[in-house]
Amino acid sequence: MKQAEQPTRRLFFACWPREQVRGGIIQRRRLIDGLSPRRVPDHNLYLTLLFLGN
């Protein structure tokens, strides 16, 4: 019998880019649109500084 999976816990520290930087990321990201199945909405772009978890 398979054990019940434990819930995943994640913690990360992030910063949000300035509006000008975010605009540049959005423009460049459109050039490679479709390469990633999971896309973060434009208004939620951030830079992960540190990630703790599974």
MODELLER restraints for C-alpha pairs under 7 A, 6 or more apart:
rsr = mdl.restraints
at = mdl.atoms
rsr.add(forms.Gaussian(group=physical.xy_distance, feature=features.Distance(at['CA:8:A'], at['CA:54:A']), mean=6.75, stdev=0.5))
rsr.add(forms.Gaussian(group=physical.xy_distance, feature=features.Distance(at['CA:9:A'], at['CA:53:A']), mean=5.98, stdev=0.5))
rsr.add(forms.Gaussian(group=physical.xy_distance, feature=features.Distance(at['CA:10:A'], at['CA:52:A']), mean=5.93, stdev=0.5))
rsr.add(forms.Gaussian(group=physical.xy_distance, feature=features.Distance(at['CA:10:A'], at['CA:53:A']), mean=4.50, stdev=0.5))
rsr.add(forms.Gaussian(group=physical.xy_distance, feature=features.Distance(at['CA:10:A'], at['CA:54:A']), mean=6.80, stdev=0.5))
rsr.add(forms.Gaussian(group=physical.xy_distance, feature=features.Distance(at['CA:11:A'], at['CA:51:A']), mean=6.06, stdev=0.5))
rsr.add(forms.Gaussian(group=physical.xy_distance, feature=features.Distance(at['CA:11:A'], at['CA:52:A']), mean=5.16, stdev=0.5))
rsr.add(forms.Gaussian(group=physical.xy_distance, feature=features.Distance(at['CA:11:A'], at['CA:53:A']), mean=6.28, stdev=0.5))
rsr.add(forms.Gaussian(group=physical.xy_distance, feature=features.Distance(at['CA:12:A'], at['CA:48:A']), mean=6.85, stdev=0.5))
rsr.add(forms.Gaussian(group=physical.xy_distance, feature=features.Distance(at['CA:12:A'], at['CA:50:A']), mean=5.48, stdev=0.5))
rsr.add(forms.Gaussian(group=physical.xy_distance, feature=features.Distance(at['CA:12:A'], at['CA:51:A']), mean=4.31, stdev=0.5))
rsr.add(forms.Gaussian(group=physical.xy_distance, feature=features.Distance(at['CA:12:A'], at['CA:52:A']), mean=5.93, stdev=0.5))
rsr.add(forms.Gaussian(group=physical.xy_distance, feature=features.Distance(at['CA:13:A'], at['CA:48:A']), mean=6.03, stdev=0.5))
rsr.add(forms.Gaussian(group=physical.xy_distance, feature=features.Distance(at['CA:13:A'], at['CA:49:A']), mean=5.48, stdev=0.5))
rsr.add(forms.Gaussian(group=physical.xy_distance, feature=features.Distance(at['CA:13:A'], at['CA:50:A']), mean=5.21, stdev=0.5))
rsr.add(forms.Gaussian(group=physical.xy_distance, feature=features.Distance(at['CA:13:A'], at['CA:51:A']), mean=6.59, stdev=0.5))
rsr.add(forms.Gaussian(group=physical.xy_distance, feature=features.Distance(at['CA:14:A'], at['CA:46:A']), mean=6.33, stdev=0.5))
rsr.add(forms.Gaussian(group=physical.xy_distance, feature=features.Distance(at['CA:14:A'], at['CA:47:A']), mean=5.36, stdev=0.5))
rsr.add(forms.Gaussian(group=physical.xy_distance, feature=features.Distance(at['CA:14:A'], at['CA:48:A']), mean=4.36, stdev=0.5))
rsr.add(forms.Gaussian(group=physical.xy_distance, feature=features.Distance(at['CA:14:A'], at['CA:49:A']), mean=5.14, stdev=0.5))
rsr.add(forms.Gaussian(group=physical.xy_distance, feature=features.Distance(at['CA:15:A'], at['CA:46:A']), mean=5.73, stdev=0.5))
rsr.add(forms.Gaussian(group=physical.xy_distance, feature=features.Distance(at['CA:15:A'], at['CA:47:A']), mean=5.42, stdev=0.5))
rsr.add(forms.Gaussian(group=physical.xy_distance, feature=features.Distance(at['CA:15:A'], at['CA:48:A']), mean=6.78, stdev=0.5))
rsr.add(forms.Gaussian(group=physical.xy_distance, feature=features.Distance(at['CA:16:A'], at['CA:45:A']), mean=6.76, stdev=0.5))
rsr.add(forms.Gaussian(group=physical.xy_distance, feature=features.Distance(at['CA:16:A'], at['CA:46:A']), mean=4.61, stdev=0.5))
rsr.add(forms.Gaussian(group=physical.xy_distance, feature=features.Distance(at['CA:16:A'], at['CA:47:A']), mean=6.28, stdev=0.5))
rsr.add(forms.Gaussian(group=physical.xy_distance, feature=features.Distance(at['CA:17:A'], at['CA:46:A']), mean=6.45, stdev=0.5))
rsr.add(forms.Gaussian(group=physical.xy_distance, feature=features.Distance(at['CA:26:A'], at['CA:42:A']), mean=6.73, stdev=0.5))
